[in-house]
């Protein structure tokens, strides 16, 4: 409760900067631009492959040369598709991160007063993990990525 209460006490400061932070951390414009370029390059390779096949049908190219060129195109195309999938995964991860952070902010902004007892739904909505460092120290890892070291007091 104390760890979350320390967030509530600083809620105004935390919430003030979060929209900009979320936008910066989860921005996908670079990845989307690279995907668009990959799509253009793949379309160009597809055209080259079709031309190569047509040329081979029309002129009966040396098959070794044809296979070499065809393989080069296919390898490049597959490399681009692998990179595209990697970028899509990165975008998905960033979107999931954004959703996590927004859910955290929603819970934090709803909390108007300090906690006086454990709230399981609040815990589930905001805390990702609690790492025990020692018998007297833990670190709360919140779903927004914040880590809060906390010293346990003996009673």
C-alpha positions in Angstrom: 0.0 0.0 0.0 2.8 2.4 0.9 4.4 2.0 -2.6 1.2 2.8 -4.4 0.4 5.6 -2.0 3.7 7.2 -2.9 2.5 7.2 -6.5 -0.8 8.7 -5.5 0.9 11.5 -3.6 2.9 12.4 -6.8 -0.1 11.7 -9.1 -0.3 15.2 -10.6 3.3 15.3 -11.6 3.2 11.7 -13.0 0.0 12.3 -15.0 1.2 15.6 -16.4 4.1 14.1 -18.3 2.6 10.8 -19.3 0.9 11.6 -22.6 4.1 12.9 -24.1 6.1 10.0 -22.7 3.6 7.4 -24.0 3.6 9.0 -27.4 7.4 9.0 -27.6 7.9 5.5 -26.3 5.2 3.9 -28.4 5.7 5.9 -31.6 5.8 3.6 -34.6 6.3 6.0 -37.5 9.8 4.9 -38.3 8.7 1.2 -38.4 5.7 2.1 -40.5 7.8 4.1 -42.9 10.3 1.2 -43.2 7.5 -1.3 -43.8 6.2 0.9 -46.7 9.6 0.9 -48.2 9.9 -2.9 -47.9 6.5 -3.2 -49.5 7.7 -1.1 -52.5 10.9 -3.1 -52.7 9.0 -6.4 -52.6 6.6 -5.2 -55.3 9.7 -4.3 -57.5 11.2 -7.8 -56.9 7.9 -9.4 -57.9 8.0 -7.5 -61.2 11.6 -8.5 -61.8 10.7 -12.2 -61.1 7.7 -12.0 -63.6 10.0 -10.4 -66.2 12.6 -13.1 -65.7 10.0 -15.9 -66.0 8.6 -14.2 -69.2 12.1 -13.7 -70.6 13.0 -17.3 -69.9 9.8 -18.5 -71.6 10.4 -16.3 -74.6 14.1 -16.7 -75.1 14.9 -19.9 -73.3 17.7 -18.5 -71.1 20.7 -20.5 -69.9 19.0 -22.4 -67.0 21.9 -22.0 -64.7 21.9 -18.3 -65.1 18.1 -18.2 -64.9 18.2 -20.2 -61.6 20.9 -18.0 -60.2 19.0 -14.8 -60.9 15.7 -16.3 -59.7 17.3 -17.5 -56.5 18.8 -14.0 -55.8 15.4 -12.4 -56.2 13.8 -14.9 -53.9 16.5 -14.6 -51.3 16.2 -10.8 -51.3 12.4 -11.0 -51.2 12.5 -13.4 -48.2 15.0 -11.2 -46.3 12.7 -8.3 -46.8 9.7 -10.2 -45.6 11.6 -11.4 -42.5 12.5 -7.8 -41.7 8.8 -6.8 -42.3 7.7 -9.4 -39.8 10.2 -8.2 -37.3 8.9 -4.6 -37.7 5.3 -5.7 -37.4 6.3 -7.5 -34.1 7.9 -4.4 -32.8 4.8 -2.3 -33.6 2.6 -4.9 -31.9 4.9 -4.8 -28.8 4.8 -1.0 -28.7 1.0 -1.0 -29.0 0.7 -3.5 -26.2 3.1 -1.3 -24.1 0.9 1.8 -24.9 -2.2 -0.1 -23.8 -0.5 -1.2 -20.6 0.7 2.3 -19.8 -2.7 3.8 -20.5 -4.4 1.2 -18.2 -1.9 2.1 -15.5 -2.6 5.8 -15.9 -6.4 5.2 -15.9 -6.1 3.3 -12.6 -3.8 5.9 -11.1 -6.0 8.8 -12.1 -9.1 7.1 -10.6 -7.4 6.8 -7.2 -8.3 9.9 -5.3 -7.2 9.0 -1.8 -4.5 7.1 -0.2 -5.0 3.4 0.4 -5.8 2.2 3.8 -6.1 -1.5 3.0 -4.9 -3.9 0.2 -6.9 -3.6 -3.0 -6.5 -6.7 -5.1 -8.0 -5.3 -8.3 -5.8 -2.2 -8.1 -2.8 -4.5 -7.5 -3.7 -6.6 -10.6 -4.3 -3.5 -12.7 -1.1 -1.7 -11.9 1.6 -4.0 -10.6 3.5 -6.2 -13.1 5.9 -7.8 -10.5 7.4 -7.4 -7.1 11.1 -8.4 -6.9 12.4 -9.4 -3.5 15.9 -8.0 -3.2 16.4 -9.0 0.5 14.5 -9.6 3.7 14.1 -5.8 4.0 13.9 -4.5 0.4 11.7 -5.1 -2.6 11.2 -3.4 -6.0 7.7 -2.9 -7.3 7.6 -3.1 -11.1 4.5 -1.3 -12.3 2.9 -1.9 -15.6 3.9 1.4 -17.0 7.6 0.4 -16.6 8.2 2.4 -13.4 10.3 0.6 -10.8 9.9 1.7 -7.3 12.4 0.4 -4.7 10.7 -0.1 -1.3 12.2 -0.7 2.1 10.2 -3.0 4.3 9.7 -2.0 7.9 9.7 -4.5 10.8 6.7 -4.4 13.1 
